[in-house]
Amino acid sequence: MEHPGPAIAARDIVRDYGERRALDGFSLEVPRGGVFGILGPNGSGKSTFIAMLAAMEQPGSGELRVLGEAPSRALRARVGTVFQENSADPLMRTAEYLRFAGRLFGVQGGALKERIPALLERFGLAQRAGDPVSTLSGGMRRRLEVARALLHEPEMLLLDEPTTGVDPEERQILWDTLGEARGSTTVLLATNDLAEADAACDRVAFVQDGRVVATGTPAELKQGLRRDAVRITWPGATAEELAVVGGWPGTGEILRDEDTVHVTADDASALVPRLFELAGRGIRGVRIESSSLEDAYFRYIQRRAGGSK
């Protein structure tokens, strides 16, 4: 059997809005199946790319194929989308909203009657089927949006920051439920939540200024980082001080994000006392963790410490 091509193939996509360039040579290949994350700061082009995949935007130039086709209205029948904002009418009842959405996607008769209760049960909403959407919690509404996106059994599910404003328990419920779909459905997740991406994604891409700057599995992107990640609240750190830290044995990446300095090190217990010897009261706080996808993200996205901001 011939091996299917990638779920998404984007090559040199450019998209302008007036004088602002949202995508600038955006190139990415997403394999079929599993969860693929797109991570980047606000304004990096994530939502613009999601809108293109949903055939709501068109590239100014470049080539884009989704499930082997150019994005089109017809392709939407194979793609489910959850945008940042909830789309459910708060005056509709929960099951009524799914019936309405199902008809829009051509799901009729017995299939609709079978899928709605099954999805409500799967997403923990069966007891709220007759309740107005306005009475659901924020996490329940996000679960309802995902249920709506899966109603027509799409081959691809696009999630644009689906857990923004959702508490940790609701987030876990959502991802546990989505885990059942990842084998048969390609899930594309655009998010700013690095811990979520580290836990949920099989592969990720880091995006900045409308371009993909790195891609790989979380493990591959973390490769080469030192064992410990030290986050230092150090508002007055100078380039000279950070250069001194960088020269210490066992120190790896040093990056700056406003008042926080991120350092990876072989042994944080040896690094931290030297930091206080160097900067004293200039350091407002220190947090030590194992190196994570967040450290890899700052390696690629933020400017190195000591550089121009």
QUIFENPE-V180381 format. One record per backbone hydrogen bond with DSSP energy under -0.5 kcal/mol. CO is the residue of the C=O (numbers start at 0). NH is the residue of the N-H. E is the energy in kcal/mol with one decimal. If there is no record, write none. Layout:
CO,NH,E / CO,NH,E
//
This chain:
6,66,-3.6 / 7,29,-2.5 / 8,64,-2.1 / 9,27,-2.0 / 10,62,-2.2 / 12,24,-1.3 / 12,25,-2.5 / 13,59,-2.6 / 13,60,-1.4 / 14,21,-2.1 / 14,22,-1.6 / 16,19,-2.0 / 19,16,-3.4 / 19,21,-0.7 / 22,14,-2.0 / 25,12,-2.6 / 27,9,-3.2 / 28,30,-0.5 / 29,6,-1.8 / 29,7,-1.7 / 33,186,-2.7 / 34,201,-2.8 / 34,202,-1.5 / 35,188,-3.1 / 36,38,-0.5 / 36,204,-2.4 / 37,190,-2.1 / 38,206,-3.2 / 40,43,-1.7 / 43,209,-1.9 / 44,48,-2.1 / 45,49,-2.2 / 46,50,-2.4 / 47,51,-1.6 / 48,52,-2.1 / 49,53,-1.7 / 50,55,-3.0 / 50,56,-1.0 / 51,54,-1.8 / 60,13,-2.1 / 62,10,-2.7 / 64,8,-2.4 / 65,68,-1.8 / 68,65,-3.8 / 71,75,-0.8 / 72,75,-0.8 / 73,76,-1.3 / 74,77,-2.5 / 75,78,-1.1 / 77,154,-1.9 / 77,155,-1.5 / 79,157,-3.5 / 81,159,-3.0 / 88,91,-1.6 / 89,133,-2.0 / 91,132,-3.2 / 92,96,-2.6 / 93,97,-1.4 / 94,98,-2.3 / 95,99,-2.4 / 96,100,-2.5 / 97,101,-2.7 / 98,102,-2.0 / 99,103,-1.7 / 100,104,-1.3 / 101,106,-3.1 / 102,105,-1.4 / 105,107,-0.7 / 107,110,-1.0 / 107,111,-1.1 / 108,112,-2.1 / 109,113,-2.0 / 110,114,-2.6 / 111,115,-2.1 / 112,116,-0.7 / 113,117,-1.2 / 114,118,-2.8 / 115,119,-2.6 / 116,120,-2.2 / 117,121,-2.3 / 118,122,-2.3 / 119,124,-3.7 / 119,125,-0.9 / 120,123,-1.4 / 124,127,-1.7 / 125,128,-1.2 / 127,93,-0.5 / 127,130,-1.5 / 128,94,-2.6 / 130,93,-2.3 / 131,134,-1.9 / 132,135,-1.8 / 136,140,-2.3 / 137,141,-1.8 / 138,142,-2.1 / 139,143,-2.4 / 140,144,-2.2 / 141,145,-2.0 / 142,146,-2.5 / 143,147,-2.6 / 144,148,-2.0 / 145,149,-1.5 / 146,150,-0.7 / 147,150,-0.8 / 149,152,-2.1 / 154,185,-2.4 / 155,79,-3.0 / 156,158,-0.6 / 156,187,-2.9 / 157,81,-2.9 / 157,159,-0.5 / 158,160,-0.9 / 158,189,-3.2 / 160,163,-1.2 / 162,165,-2.1 / 166,170,-2.4 / 167,171,-2.2 / 168,172,-2.1 / 169,173,-2.5 / 170,174,-2.3 / 171,175,-2.6 / 172,176,-2.0 / 173,177,-2.4 / 174,178,-1.6 / 176,179,-1.3 / 177,180,-1.8 / 177,181,-0.9 / 180,183,-0.7 / 180,184,-2.2 / 181,33,-2.6 / 184,186,-0.6 / 185,156,-3.1 / 185,187,-0.5 / 186,35,-3.1 / 186,188,-0.6 / 187,158,-3.2 / 187,189,-0.5 / 188,37,-3.3 / 188,190,-0.6 / 189,160,-3.3 / 190,39,-0.7 / 191,193,-1.1 / 192,196,-2.1 / 193,197,-2.4 / 194,198,-1.9 / 195,199,-2.7 / 196,200,-2.3 / 202,36,-2.7 / 203,215,-2.2 / 204,38,-2.9 / 205,212,-2.8 / 205,213,-1.1 / 207,210,-1.5 / 209,23,-2.1 / 210,207,-2.4 / 210,212,-0.6 / 213,205,-2.7 / 215,203,-2.9 / 216,220,-2.4 / 217,221,-1.7 / 218,222,-0.7 / 219,222,-0.6 / 221,224,-2.1 / 226,290,-2.0 / 227,229,-0.5 / 227,264,-2.3 / 228,230,-0.5 / 228,288,-2.6 / 229,231,-0.6 / 229,262,-2.6 / 230,232,-0.5 / 230,286,-2.2 / 231,233,-1.0 / 231,260,-2.8 / 232,283,-3.2 / 232,284,-1.0 / 233,236,-1.6 / 237,241,-2.2 / 238,242,-1.8 / 239,243,-1.6 / 240,244,-2.1 / 241,245,-2.2 / 242,246,-0.9 / 243,246,-0.9 / 244,247,-1.5 / 247,250,-1.5 / 249,265,-2.5 / 252,263,-2.1 / 253,304,-1.3 / 254,261,-3.4 / 256,259,-2.1 / 258,233,-2.7 / 259,256,-3.1 / 260,231,-2.9 / 260,262,-0.5 / 261,254,-2.6 / 262,229,-3.5 / 263,251,-3.5 / 264,227,-3.0 / 266,269,-1.0 / 266,270,-1.5 / 267,271,-2.7 / 269,273,-0.8 / 270,274,-1.8 / 271,275,-2.0 / 272,276,-1.9 / 273,277,-1.9 / 274,278,-2.9 / 275,279,-1.6 / 278,281,-2.3 / 279,282,-1.6 / 281,283,-0.6 / 284,232,-2.7 / 286,230,-3.1 / 288,228,-3.9 / 291,294,-0.5 / 291,295,-1.5 / 292,296,-2.8 / 293,297,-2.3 / 294,298,-1.4 / 295,299,-1.4 / 296,300,-3.2 / 297,301,-0.5 / 302,255,-1.0 / 303,306,-2.1
//
